[in-house]
Amino acid sequence: MTGWLDGKRALVVGAGSGIGRAVVDAFRTEGAKVAVLERDHGKCEALRRECPQVPVVEGDAVERAANERAVAAAVDAFGGLDTLVNCVGIFDFYRGIVDLGGDELPAAFDEIFRTNVLSHLQSVKAAVPALKAGAGPSIVLAESASSFYPGRGGVLYVSSKYAVRGLVSTLAHELTPDIRVNGVAPGGTLNTDLRGAASLGLQDVRLDDTPGRADDLAARTPLNVALSGHDHAWSFVFLASDRSRGITGDTLHPDGGLALGAS
């Protein structure tokens, strides 16, 4: 039996924890060669210890140079690039427009959109030339259930994830027929390091530390499940594989069935 990603060469951006880290493991399990870009030094060191065959580039995904170095590392190590995944994001802890001070709104907007949207654009911009020369190339971006259903984030987080939905649609249109572009829109996720915006004083607050989070997530889904990054990673595997070669501009929803009616 062959892996779903045998022969594929991938770059995973935001790979140090949570969904991104799970994608690295799932891609390697399915036969892909994987390089990563990660901002956090400690997470980079952990990746190097745990995955010595994975080229690890330390850098901020919002910066052009970091993405170009990561693409170059993947191409140098593997002879090319077939798949780009971006899982970068920060949260706003449900801050509504009335909760945001007039003075903090511009800085919070800049930080959240820079992290959640510009990072994806920078990764795609850096990777497109190599992807066009790849085999069955594809891009998979991390969207969010929050951009499909209300109440799953604050005004800035939700609108930034709507922007990522727009990227998937626009990039799929622009890059066809050379590169497929799709998204994965997970519901709430256990065992991640998703933190808040520094401009809101939330950089040390982790969503996963919310008391009773597993029970709360399960209660909010029709399937009564609390999903982890490992659960979501297989959607990325499918969209990166040639089994999805007829799919572009679309989104998978590993969210416990929210479309059936969430509580």
RARA-V194975 format. One record per pair of residues at least 12 apart in sequence whose C-alpha atoms are under 10 Angstrom apart, sorted by sequence separation. I is the first residue (numbers start at 0). J is the second residue. If there is no record, write none. Layout:
i:I j:J
i:I j:J
//
This chain:
i:11 j:23
i:23 j:35
i:43 j:55
i:56 j:68
i:57 j:69
i:126 j:138
i:145 j:157
i:146 j:158
i:167 j:179
i:168 j:180
i:192 j:204
i:193 j:205
i:194 j:206
i:213 j:225
i:238 j:250
i:10 j:23
i:42 j:55
i:43 j:56
i:44 j:57
i:56 j:69
i:70 j:83
i:143 j:156
i:144 j:157
i:145 j:158
i:146 j:159
i:147 j:160
i:167 j:180
i:168 j:181
i:192 j:205
i:193 j:206
i:194 j:207
i:212 j:225
i:213 j:226
i:238 j:251
i:9 j:23
i:43 j:57
i:55 j:69
i:56 j:70
i:143 j:157
i:145 j:159
i:146 j:160
i:147 j:161
i:166 j:180
i:167 j:181
i:168 j:182
i:191 j:205
i:192 j:206
i:193 j:207
i:194 j:208
i:213 j:227
i:237 j:251
i:11 j:26
i:20 j:35
i:42 j:57
i:43 j:58
i:54 j:69
i:56 j:71
i:123 j:138
i:142 j:157
i:145 j:160
i:146 j:161
i:166 j:181
i:167 j:182
i:191 j:206
i:192 j:207
i:193 j:208
i:19 j:35
i:40 j:56
i:41 j:57
i:56 j:72
i:91 j:107
i:122 j:138
i:123 j:139
i:143 j:159
i:144 j:160
i:145 j:161
i:146 j:162
i:166 j:182
i:167 j:183
i:190 j:206
i:191 j:207
i:192 j:208
i:234 j:250
i:235 j:251
i:9 j:26
i:33 j:50
i:40 j:57
i:55 j:72
i:56 j:73
i:123 j:140
i:142 j:159
i:143 j:160
i:144 j:161
i:146 j:163
i:147 j:164
i:164 j:181
i:189 j:206
i:190 j:207
i:191 j:208
i:234 j:251
i:8 j:26
i:9 j:27
i:19 j:37
i:34 j:52
i:35 j:53
i:36 j:54
i:37 j:55
i:38 j:56
i:39 j:57
i:40 j:58
i:54 j:72
i:55 j:73
i:142 j:160
i:143 j:161
i:146 j:164
i:164 j:182
i:188 j:206
i:189 j:207
i:190 j:208
i:234 j:252
i:7 j:26
i:8 j:27
i:33 j:52
i:34 j:53
i:35 j:54
i:36 j:55
i:37 j:56
i:38 j:57
i:39 j:58
i:54 j:73
i:141 j:160
i:142 j:161
i:163 j:182
i:164 j:183
i:187 j:206
i:188 j:207
i:189 j:208
i:234 j:253
i:7 j:27
i:14 j:34
i:15 j:35
i:32 j:52
i:33 j:53
i:34 j:54
i:35 j:55
i:36 j:56
i:37 j:57
i:38 j:58
i:39 j:59
i:53 j:73
i:91 j:111
i:119 j:139
i:142 j:162
i:143 j:163
i:164 j:184
i:187 j:207
i:231 j:251
i:233 j:253
i:4 j:25
i:5 j:26
i:14 j:35
i:15 j:36
i:16 j:37
i:32 j:53
i:33 j:54
i:34 j:55
i:35 j:56
i:36 j:57
i:37 j:58
i:38 j:59
i:54 j:75
i:89 j:110
i:90 j:111
i:119 j:140
i:142 j:163
i:143 j:164
i:231 j:252
i:232 j:253
i:4 j:26
i:5 j:27
i:7 j:29
i:8 j:30
i:9 j:31
i:10 j:32
i:11 j:33
i:12 j:34
i:13 j:35
i:14 j:36
i:15 j:37
i:20 j:42
i:32 j:54
i:33 j:55
i:34 j:56
i:35 j:57
i:36 j:58
i:37 j:59
i:38 j:60
i:54 j:76
i:89 j:111
i:119 j:141
i:141 j:163
i:142 j:164
i:231 j:253
i:3 j:26
i:4 j:27
i:5 j:28
i:6 j:29
i:7 j:30
i:8 j:31
i:9 j:32
i:10 j:33
i:11 j:34
i:12 j:35
i:13 j:36
i:14 j:37
i:15 j:38
i:16 j:39
i:23 j:46
i:27 j:50
i:36 j:59
i:37 j:60
i:38 j:61
i:53 j:76
i:54 j:77
i:88 j:111
i:89 j:112
i:140 j:163
i:141 j:164
i:142 j:165
i:189 j:212
i:190 j:213
i:230 j:253
i:231 j:254
i:2 j:26
i:4 j:28
i:5 j:29
i:6 j:30
i:7 j:31
i:8 j:32
i:9 j:33
i:10 j:34
i:11 j:35
i:12 j:36
i:13 j:37
i:14 j:38
i:15 j:39
i:36 j:60
i:52 j:76
i:88 j:112
i:89 j:113
i:90 j:114
i:140 j:164
i:142 j:166
i:160 j:184
i:188 j:212
i:189 j:213
i:230 j:254
i:2 j:27
i:3 j:28
i:4 j:29
i:5 j:30
i:6 j:31
i:7 j:32
i:8 j:33
i:9 j:34
i:10 j:35
i:11 j:36
i:12 j:37
i:13 j:38
i:14 j:39
i:15 j:40
i:60 j:85
i:88 j:113
i:89 j:114
i:90 j:115
i:142 j:167
i:187 j:212
i:188 j:213
i:2 j:28
i:3 j:29
i:4 j:30
i:5 j:31
i:6 j:32
i:7 j:33
i:8 j:34
i:9 j:35
i:10 j:36
i:11 j:37
i:12 j:38
i:13 j:39
i:15 j:41
i:16 j:42
i:20 j:46
i:24 j:50
i:27 j:53
i:61 j:87
i:88 j:114
i:89 j:115
i:115 j:141
i:140 j:166
i:141 j:167
i:187 j:213
i:2 j:29
i:3 j:30
i:4 j:31
i:5 j:32
i:15 j:42
i:16 j:43
i:23 j:50
i:38 j:65
i:60 j:87
i:87 j:114
i:88 j:115
i:115 j:142
i:140 j:167
i:189 j:216
i:226 j:253
i:1 j:29
i:2 j:30
i:3 j:31
i:4 j:32
i:14 j:42
i:15 j:43
i:37 j:65
i:59 j:87
i:87 j:115
i:88 j:116
i:139 j:167
i:187 j:215
i:188 j:216
i:226 j:254
i:1 j:30
i:2 j:31
i:13 j:42
i:14 j:43
i:15 j:44
i:16 j:45
i:36 j:65
i:37 j:66
i:86 j:115
i:87 j:116
i:138 j:167
i:187 j:216
i:225 j:254
i:226 j:255
i:15 j:45
i:16 j:46
i:23 j:53
i:36 j:66
i:85 j:115
i:87 j:117
i:88 j:118
i:186 j:216
i:187 j:217
i:224 j:254
i:225 j:255
i:15 j:46
i:35 j:66
i:87 j:118
i:88 j:119
i:224 j:255
i:14 j:46
i:36 j:68
i:37 j:69
i:86 j:118
i:87 j:119
i:138 j:170
i:187 j:219
i:222 j:254
i:223 j:255
i:224 j:256
i:36 j:69
i:85 j:118
i:86 j:119
i:138 j:171
i:186 j:219
i:187 j:220
i:221 j:254
i:222 j:255
i:223 j:256
i:35 j:69
i:36 j:70
i:85 j:119
i:137 j:171
i:186 j:220
i:220 j:254
i:221 j:255
i:222 j:256
i:34 j:69
i:35 j:70
i:84 j:119
i:85 j:120
i:151 j:186
i:219 j:254
i:220 j:255
i:221 j:256
i:222 j:257
i:34 j:70
i:36 j:72
i:83 j:119
i:151 j:187
i:189 j:225
i:190 j:226
i:191 j:227
i:219 j:255
i:220 j:256
i:221 j:257
i:34 j:71
i:35 j:72
i:36 j:73
i:85 j:122
i:137 j:174
i:147 j:184
i:188 j:225
i:189 j:226
i:190 j:227
i:191 j:228
i:219 j:256
i:220 j:257
i:221 j:258
i:222 j:259
i:34 j:72
i:35 j:73
i:84 j:122
i:85 j:123
i:146 j:184
i:148 j:186
i:187 j:225
i:188 j:226
i:189 j:227
i:190 j:228
i:216 j:254
i:217 j:255
i:219 j:257
i:220 j:258
i:221 j:259
i:34 j:73
i:83 j:122
i:84 j:123
i:142 j:181
i:143 j:182
i:144 j:183
i:145 j:184
i:147 j:186
i:156 j:195
i:186 j:225
i:187 j:226
i:188 j:227
i:189 j:228
i:190 j:229
i:216 j:255
i:220 j:259
i:221 j:260
i:222 j:261
i:15 j:55
i:33 j:73
i:34 j:74
i:83 j:123
i:137 j:177
i:138 j:178
i:139 j:179
i:140 j:180
i:141 j:181
i:142 j:182
i:143 j:183
i:144 j:184
i:145 j:185
i:156 j:196
i:186 j:226
i:187 j:227
i:188 j:228
i:189 j:229
i:220 j:260
i:221 j:261
i:14 j:55
i:32 j:73
i:115 j:156
i:136 j:177
i:137 j:178
i:138 j:179
i:139 j:180
i:140 j:181
i:141 j:182
i:142 j:183
i:143 j:184
i:144 j:185
i:145 j:186
i:185 j:226
i:186 j:227
i:187 j:228
i:188 j:229
i:189 j:230
i:219 j:260
i:220 j:261
i:221 j:262
i:34 j:76
i:117 j:159
i:135 j:177
i:136 j:178
i:137 j:179
i:138 j:180
i:139 j:181
i:140 j:182
i:141 j:183
i:142 j:184
i:143 j:185
i:144 j:186
i:145 j:187
i:185 j:227
i:188 j:230
i:219 j:261
i:220 j:262
i:10 j:53
i:33 j:76
i:34 j:77
i:83 j:126
i:112 j:155
i:115 j:158
i:116 j:159
i:120 j:163
i:131 j:174
i:134 j:177
i:135 j:178
i:136 j:179
i:137 j:180
i:138 j:181
i:139 j:182
i:140 j:183
i:141 j:184
i:142 j:185
i:143 j:186
i:144 j:187
i:185 j:228
i:188 j:231
i:218 j:261
i:219 j:262
i:10 j:54
i:11 j:55
i:12 j:56
i:32 j:76
i:33 j:77
i:82 j:126
i:83 j:127
i:111 j:155
i:112 j:156
i:115 j:159
i:116 j:160
i:119 j:163
i:133 j:177
i:134 j:178
i:135 j:179
i:136 j:180
i:137 j:181
i:138 j:182
i:139 j:183
i:140 j:184
i:141 j:185
i:142 j:186
i:143 j:187
i:218 j:262
i:10 j:55
i:13 j:58
i:32 j:77
i:81 j:126
i:82 j:127
i:110 j:155
i:111 j:156
i:114 j:159
i:115 j:160
i:116 j:161
i:117 j:162
i:131 j:176
i:132 j:177
i:133 j:178
i:185 j:230
i:186 j:231
i:12 j:58
i:13 j:59
i:34 j:80
i:80 j:126
i:81 j:127
i:108 j:154
i:109 j:155
i:112 j:158
i:113 j:159
i:116 j:162
i:117 j:163
i:120 j:166
i:131 j:177
i:132 j:178
i:185 j:231
i:12 j:59
i:13 j:60
i:33 j:80
i:80 j:127
i:82 j:129
i:83 j:130
i:108 j:155
i:111 j:158
i:112 j:159
i:115 j:162
i:116 j:163
i:119 j:166
i:123 j:170
i:127 j:174
i:130 j:177
i:131 j:178
i:184 j:231
i:185 j:232
i:12 j:60
i:32 j:80
i:35 j:83
i:80 j:128
i:81 j:129
i:82 j:130
i:107 j:155
i:108 j:156
i:111 j:159
i:112 j:160
i:115 j:163
i:116 j:164
i:130 j:178
i:183 j:231
i:32 j:81
i:33 j:82
i:34 j:83
i:35 j:84
i:36 j:85
i:38 j:87
i:80 j:129
i:81 j:130
i:107 j:156
i:111 j:160
i:183 j:232
i:185 j:234
i:31 j:81
i:33 j:83
i:35 j:85
i:37 j:87
i:79 j:129
i:80 j:130
i:81 j:131
i:108 j:158
i:112 j:162
i:116 j:166
i:120 j:170
i:127 j:177
i:184 j:234
i:31 j:82
i:62 j:113
i:78 j:129
i:79 j:130
i:80 j:131
i:81 j:132
i:82 j:133
i:104 j:155
i:108 j:159
i:112 j:163
i:127 j:178
i:183 j:234
i:61 j:113
i:62 j:114
i:66 j:118
i:70 j:122
i:74 j:126
i:79 j:131
i:80 j:132
i:81 j:133
i:82 j:134
i:182 j:234
i:183 j:235
i:60 j:113
i:61 j:114
i:66 j:119
i:69 j:122
i:70 j:123
i:79 j:132
i:80 j:133
i:81 j:134
i:82 j:135
i:83 j:136
i:84 j:137
i:85 j:138
i:86 j:139
i:87 j:140
i:88 j:141
i:182 j:235
i:12 j:66
i:60 j:114
i:61 j:115
i:63 j:117
i:67 j:121
i:71 j:125
i:79 j:133
i:80 j:134
i:81 j:135
i:82 j:136
i:83 j:137
i:84 j:138
i:85 j:139
i:86 j:140
i:87 j:141
i:88 j:142
i:181 j:235
i:59 j:114
i:60 j:115
i:61 j:116
i:62 j:117
i:63 j:118
i:66 j:121
i:67 j:122
i:70 j:125
i:71 j:126
i:74 j:129
i:78 j:133
i:79 j:134
i:80 j:135
i:81 j:136
i:82 j:137
i:83 j:138
i:84 j:139
i:85 j:140
i:86 j:141
i:87 j:142
i:95 j:150
i:98 j:153
i:99 j:154
i:183 j:238
i:10 j:66
i:61 j:117
i:62 j:118
i:65 j:121
i:66 j:122
i:69 j:125
i:70 j:126
i:73 j:129
i:74 j:130
i:80 j:136
i:81 j:137
i:82 j:138
i:83 j:139
i:84 j:140
i:85 j:141
i:86 j:142
i:98 j:154
i:99 j:155
i:182 j:238
i:12 j:69
i:60 j:117
i:61 j:118
i:63 j:120
i:64 j:121
i:65 j:122
i:66 j:123
i:67 j:124
i:68 j:125
i:69 j:126
i:70 j:127
i:80 j:137
i:81 j:138
i:82 j:139
i:83 j:140
i:84 j:141
i:85 j:142
i:93 j:150
i:95 j:152
i:96 j:153
i:97 j:154
i:181 j:238
i:11 j:69
i:60 j:118
i:61 j:119
i:63 j:121
i:64 j:122
i:66 j:124
i:67 j:125
i:70 j:128
i:71 j:129
i:93 j:151
i:94 j:152
i:95 j:153
i:96 j:154
i:180 j:238
i:181 j:239
i:10 j:69
i:11 j:70
i:59 j:118
i:60 j:119
i:61 j:120
i:62 j:121
i:63 j:122
i:66 j:125
i:67 j:126
i:70 j:129
i:92 j:151
i:93 j:152
i:94 j:153
i:95 j:154
i:96 j:155
i:179 j:238
i:180 j:239
i:10 j:70
i:60 j:120
i:61 j:121
i:62 j:122
i:65 j:125
i:66 j:126
i:70 j:130
i:92 j:152
i:93 j:153
i:94 j:154
i:95 j:155
i:179 j:239
i:9 j:70
i:23 j:84
i:60 j:121
i:61 j:122
i:63 j:124
i:64 j:125
i:91 j:152
i:92 j:153
i:93 j:154
i:94 j:155
i:95 j:156
i:10 j:72
i:11 j:73
i:22 j:84
i:60 j:122
i:63 j:125
i:90 j:152
i:91 j:153
i:92 j:154
i:93 j:155
i:94 j:156
i:10 j:73
i:90 j:153
i:91 j:154
i:92 j:155
i:93 j:156
i:9 j:73
i:10 j:74
i:22 j:86
i:91 j:155
i:92 j:156
i:93 j:157
i:179 j:243
i:8 j:73
i:9 j:74
i:19 j:84
i:90 j:155
i:91 j:156
i:179 j:244
i:181 j:246
i:182 j:247
i:185 j:250
i:8 j:74
i:19 j:85
i:20 j:86
i:90 j:156
i:91 j:157
i:178 j:244
i:179 j:245
i:180 j:246
i:181 j:247
i:182 j:248
i:183 j:249
i:184 j:250
i:185 j:251
i:186 j:252
i:187 j:253
i:188 j:254
i:18 j:85
i:19 j:86
i:89 j:156
i:90 j:157
i:179 j:246
i:180 j:247
i:181 j:248
i:182 j:249
i:183 j:250
i:184 j:251
i:185 j:252
i:186 j:253
i:187 j:254
i:8 j:76
i:9 j:77
i:18 j:86
i:19 j:87
i:88 j:156
i:179 j:247
i:180 j:248
i:181 j:249
i:182 j:250
i:183 j:251
i:184 j:252
i:185 j:253
i:186 j:254
i:187 j:255
i:8 j:77
i:17 j:86
i:18 j:87
i:90 j:159
i:178 j:247
i:179 j:248
i:180 j:249
i:181 j:250
i:182 j:251
i:183 j:252
i:184 j:253
i:185 j:254
i:186 j:255
i:7 j:77
i:8 j:78
i:9 j:79
i:10 j:80
i:14 j:84
i:16 j:86
i:89 j:159
i:179 j:249
i:180 j:250
i:181 j:251
i:182 j:252
i:183 j:253
i:184 j:254
i:185 j:255
i:186 j:256
i:6 j:77
i:8 j:79
i:9 j:80
i:10 j:81
i:11 j:82
i:12 j:83
i:13 j:84
i:14 j:85
i:15 j:86
i:88 j:159
i:176 j:247
i:183 j:254
i:186 j:257
i:7 j:79
i:8 j:80
i:9 j:81
i:10 j:82
i:11 j:83
i:12 j:84
i:13 j:85
i:14 j:86
i:15 j:87
i:88 j:160
i:175 j:247
i:7 j:80
i:8 j:81
i:9 j:82
i:10 j:83
i:11 j:84
i:12 j:85
i:13 j:86
i:14 j:87
i:174 j:247
i:175 j:248
i:7 j:81
i:8 j:82
i:9 j:83
i:10 j:84
i:11 j:85
i:12 j:86
i:13 j:87
i:6 j:81
i:7 j:82
i:8 j:83
i:9 j:84
i:10 j:85
i:11 j:86
i:12 j:87
i:13 j:88
i:171 j:246
i:172 j:247
i:11 j:87
i:171 j:247
i:172 j:248
i:170 j:247
i:171 j:248
i:4 j:82
i:170 j:248
i:171 j:249
i:168 j:247
i:169 j:248
i:167 j:247
i:168 j:248
i:167 j:248
i:168 j:249
i:114 j:196
i:166 j:248
i:167 j:249
i:168 j:250
i:165 j:248
i:167 j:250
i:111 j:195
i:164 j:248
i:111 j:196
i:164 j:249
i:36 j:122
i:110 j:196
i:111 j:197
i:164 j:250
i:110 j:197
i:111 j:198
i:108 j:196
i:110 j:198
i:107 j:196
i:109 j:198
i:110 j:199
i:106 j:196
i:107 j:197
i:108 j:198
i:106 j:197
i:107 j:198
i:106 j:198
i:107 j:199
i:105 j:198
i:106 j:199
i:107 j:200
i:104 j:198
i:141 j:235
i:103 j:198
i:104 j:199
i:139 j:234
i:140 j:235
i:82 j:178
i:103 j:199
i:139 j:235
i:81 j:178
i:82 j:179
i:83 j:180
i:84 j:181
i:85 j:182
i:86 j:183
i:138 j:235
i:139 j:236
i:82 j:180
i:84 j:182
i:100 j:199
i:139 j:238
i:99 j:199
i:138 j:238
i:139 j:239
i:137 j:238
i:138 j:239
i:92 j:194
i:137 j:239
i:89 j:192
i:90 j:193
i:91 j:194
i:92 j:195
i:136 j:239
i:137 j:240
i:89 j:193
i:90 j:194
i:91 j:195
i:92 j:196
i:135 j:239
i:136 j:240
i:137 j:241
i:13 j:118
i:88 j:193
i:89 j:194
i:90 j:195
i:91 j:196
i:94 j:199
i:135 j:240
i:136 j:241
i:147 j:252
i:12 j:118
i:87 j:193
i:88 j:194
i:89 j:195
i:90 j:196
i:91 j:197
i:135 j:241
i:137 j:243
i:12 j:119
i:88 j:195
i:89 j:196
i:91 j:198
i:92 j:199
i:134 j:241
i:137 j:244
i:143 j:250
i:144 j:251
i:88 j:196
i:89 j:197
i:91 j:199
i:136 j:244
i:139 j:247
i:142 j:250
i:144 j:252
i:92 j:201
i:135 j:244
i:137 j:246
i:138 j:247
i:139 j:248
i:141 j:250
i:142 j:251
i:143 j:252
i:144 j:253
i:148 j:257
i:12 j:122
i:91 j:201
i:137 j:247
i:139 j:249
i:140 j:250
i:141 j:251
i:142 j:252
i:143 j:253
i:144 j:254
i:147 j:257
i:148 j:258
i:11 j:122
i:90 j:201
i:91 j:202
i:139 j:250
i:143 j:254
i:147 j:258
i:10 j:122
i:89 j:201
i:90 j:202
i:92 j:204
i:148 j:260
i:89 j:202
i:92 j:205
i:144 j:257
i:148 j:261
i:90 j:204
i:92 j:206
i:144 j:258
i:90 j:205
i:91 j:206
i:10 j:126
i:89 j:205
i:90 j:206
i:89 j:206
i:9 j:130
i:8 j:130
i:19 j:141
i:18 j:141
i:8 j:133
i:7 j:133
i:8 j:134
i:7 j:134
i:9 j:136
i:6 j:134
i:7 j:135
i:8 j:136
i:9 j:137
i:10 j:138
i:11 j:139
i:12 j:140
i:7 j:136
i:9 j:138
i:84 j:235
i:84 j:239
i:82 j:238
i:83 j:239
i:82 j:239
i:81 j:239
i:82 j:240
i:81 j:240
i:18 j:185
i:18 j:188
i:21 j:191
i:17 j:188
i:18 j:189
i:20 j:191
i:17 j:189
i:18 j:190
i:19 j:191
i:17 j:190
i:18 j:191
i:16 j:190
i:17 j:191
i:18 j:192
i:16 j:191
i:17 j:192
i:18 j:193
i:15 j:191
i:16 j:192
i:17 j:193
i:15 j:192
i:16 j:193
i:25 j:229
i:29 j:233
i:24 j:229
i:25 j:230
i:31 j:236
i:21 j:227
i:22 j:228
i:23 j:229
i:25 j:231
i:26 j:232
i:21 j:228
i:22 j:229
i:25 j:232
i:26 j:233
i:29 j:236
i:20 j:228
i:21 j:229
i:22 j:230
i:24 j:232
i:25 j:233
i:28 j:236
i:31 j:239
i:18 j:227
i:19 j:228
i:20 j:229
i:21 j:230
i:22 j:231
i:23 j:232
i:25 j:234
i:26 j:235
i:27 j:236
i:31 j:240
i:17 j:227
i:18 j:228
i:19 j:229
i:21 j:231
i:22 j:232
i:25 j:235
i:26 j:236
i:17 j:228
i:18 j:229
i:21 j:232
i:22 j:233
i:25 j:236
i:26 j:237
i:29 j:240
i:16 j:228
i:17 j:229
i:18 j:230
i:19 j:231
i:20 j:232
i:21 j:233
i:22 j:234
i:18 j:231
i:19 j:232
i:22 j:235
i:23 j:236
i:26 j:239
i:17 j:231
i:18 j:232
i:21 j:235
i:22 j:236
i:26 j:240
i:17 j:232
i:19 j:235
i:18 j:235
i:9 j:239
i:4 j:236
i:7 j:239
i:3 j:236
i:4 j:237
i:7 j:240
i:3 j:237
i:7 j:241
i:4 j:239
i:5 j:240
i:3 j:239
i:4 j:240
i:3 j:240
i:4 j:241
i:2 j:240
i:3 j:241
i:4 j:242
i:3 j:242
//
